[in-house]
């Protein structure tokens, strides 16, 4: 992070970002599930969390899902799912416990294509552990409930606060932009039929609006 970036981020910005961050956490009680889906992103910690949860006996099989995007192409040139799989293997997850879905380019495809991969592998799913970046939990949940209503999703990610997660990210401004992007999608995607509606408290909407006015908008939906 540069000095210029550091200077533009105020304590008020961080307080509002924390409000969104906390809202994105679903607070689900961790429990064993029929299978897991690890949603592709630029955060290799998702694959690390999947490995930890596998070793803890939370699921027998995981589908790593994701192609590449503009945000991940440089870091994961062979695809998010491929790099996730390799990282999980290096952490002791056996190959037979891993399924690969390497075509998805959005959250809806992450869920839908992973469902197909699991069904084709003969995995009967009644509960699914959705493993994602911390600020993606709520969007993953809403998407799964819309596209796969027969299963019960349990959302989980690395147990990190906003302040802890910032230390893993090179650009705090970009991170807040990304948190804003997920927040807008939680609010807007139900109108487009991509996700279920969720109640968003007024204080969270107010934090979102303040951050948008302050210029945290590079990951918002096109007008």
N, C-alpha and C positions, 0 to 999 in steps of 0.2 A: 504494500500500500504506500502511495506517495504522500509527502507532506501536504500537497495540495488536496488530495482526497480526504486525508485525515481532517483538515481544517474545515471542509465543507459539511462534515457530519457532526451535528450538534447532539447534546444530551437529549434534547426533545425528540430529535429524529430517532435516536436509539430507543427511547422510551416507547414511541409509537411502533417501532419495528418489533419490540418485545411483545407488545399487545397482540400484534398479528401472529407472531411466532407462537405464542401461547395458545391462541385460538386454533391454530393449525394442528395442535396436538389433540388427538382423539381421547386419550386417557383410557384406552382399553386395557382390561386385565389380561396379561399374557397367559396363554394356555395352549396346550397341544392342539394342532389343527390337522386336517386331512392332507394338506399340501401347503406350500408357500409359493408366492410369486414375488420375486425381487425386481422392482421396477427400475429400468435403466435410467441413468442420469449422469451427471458429471462427477458424482461422488462415489468413489470406490469404497467408501465406508459402508455403503449399502450391502455390498458383497461380504464385507467383513462381519457385519451384523448377521447376515444370513448364515455364515459359517458358525458364529457363536451360538445362534439359535438351533442350528442342526445338532451341534454337539450337546446342547442342553436337552435334546429330545423333543423339540417343539413341532417337528414335522418329519416325515420320511422321505419326501422328495420336494425339490425346489425347481421352479421354472425361472431361469434368468431370461429377461426379456428386454429387447431394445436394439434398434439399428444405430445409426448415428444421427446427429443433428448439428446445426451450426455451432452449438455450445459445446459439443462433445467430440467433434470430428478430429480435432488436433490431439486431444488426449487419448481418445479411444478409436484410432483409425480403422481397426478391424471390427468395430461395432461394440456397443455397450455390453450386450449379453456375452459376447466372446471374452472380453476382458474381465467381466465379473466372474465368469466360469473359471478362468485361469487363476484368478485370485483366490477363489473358494477352494480350488484344488490345492493350491499352495498352502492353504490353512487346514488341510486335512479332510475336506469334504470328499467322499468317494465319488468317482465318476458316475456310478450307477444311481446315485441319489440326485443327479442333475439332469434337467431337461433344458434344451436351448431353443429360444424363440428369438430369432435375429432379424425380423422384418418390421417390427412395430416402430412407428415414428411419433406416436402420441399416446396419451394415457388410455384412451378408449381401446386402441389397438393392443396396448400392453395387456389389458384385461381380456379382451376378446380372443386375441391370438393365443395367449397363454392357456385360456380355457380349452381351446381346440387341441393344443399340444398335450395337455393333461388328459383330455378325453381320449385322444388317439393312443396314449400310453396306457390306457386302461385304469387310470387313477380315479376312483370314486371320491368326489369332493362334496362334502357337506359344510365344512368350515375351511376358510382359506386365510393364511397369514400373509398380509400385505406388508412387505418390507420396502420402505422408501426413505428418501431424505426426510428429516424431521418436519420441514415445512410443506411437505407434499402429502402428509397423512390424510387430511380432510378431503382433499380432491380425489385421492385414490379411493377412499371409502365411498364418496358420493358416486363416483364412476362405477365402481363395482356393484353398488346397490341398484343402479339403473340398468346395467348391462347383464348382470348375473344375479338376479334377485333370489334365486333358489338357494344360494349359499350365504353363510354368515361370515362377513369379513372381520378379521381382527387386525388392527393396524399397529405397526411397531416400527421403530427406527432406533438409531443410536441415541441413548439417553443423554442428550446434550442440550444445555440452555443456549439461548441466542449468543450470549457472550462467549461461551465455550466454542460454539460453532464458528464464530467469527475468526477465531485463531487458526482455523483450518482452511480459511478462504483467503485468497490473495488480495481481493478487492471488496472492501466492506460495502461500498456504494453499490456495486453490482449485486452483492448478496441481498441487500435490502430491495433492490429492483426485482430480483427473482421472487422474494417473499411477496412482494406486491403483485407480481404476475399471477402467482397461485391464488392469492386472495381474490383478485378480480374474477378468475375463472370459477372459483367457488360460488361467487355471487351471480355470474352471468351464464355459466354453462347450463343450469337447469332450464333457462328460457330457450336454449337451443336444442334441448332434448338429449344433452350429453351426460347429465348427472341428475341426481335427486336434489330437491330443494332442501336447504338447511337454514335454520335460524341464525342470523348474524346479529349479535348484540350491537346496540347503537354506539357504544364506546369503541367497538372494533371498526365499524363503518367510519366513525369520526377520525380514528387514527389513520385509516386508509386515505381518507380525503385530505387530511393534512399533509401526508407524505406525497401524495400526488401533486398537490399545489407546490410543494418544495422541490419538485423535479425528479422524483423517483418513479419514472414512467417508461423506462426503456424496454421493459418486459410486459407492458400492458398490451391488451388486444388492439389490433388495428382499428382505427375509427371507422 
